[in-house]
């Protein structure tokens, strides 16, 4: 199941990049919006960053020692 989700993630990212190469944004307001795949990479990086941040916060705020309640 996990492998199928990873494959689906890669396929969806590849399709976004593929479509962005053939249908570029001609009305880009900023220079970096003209880079093919920028929005996809930004979304992927943002999601990975949020997952990493919540993992760190969970370890620091919620994790207790094994003998905490003894």
Buried (B, 14 or more C-beta within 10 A) or exposed (E): EEEEEEEEEEEEBEEBBEEBEEEEEEEEEEEEEEBBBBBBBEEBEEEEEEEEEEEEEEEEEEEEEEEEEE
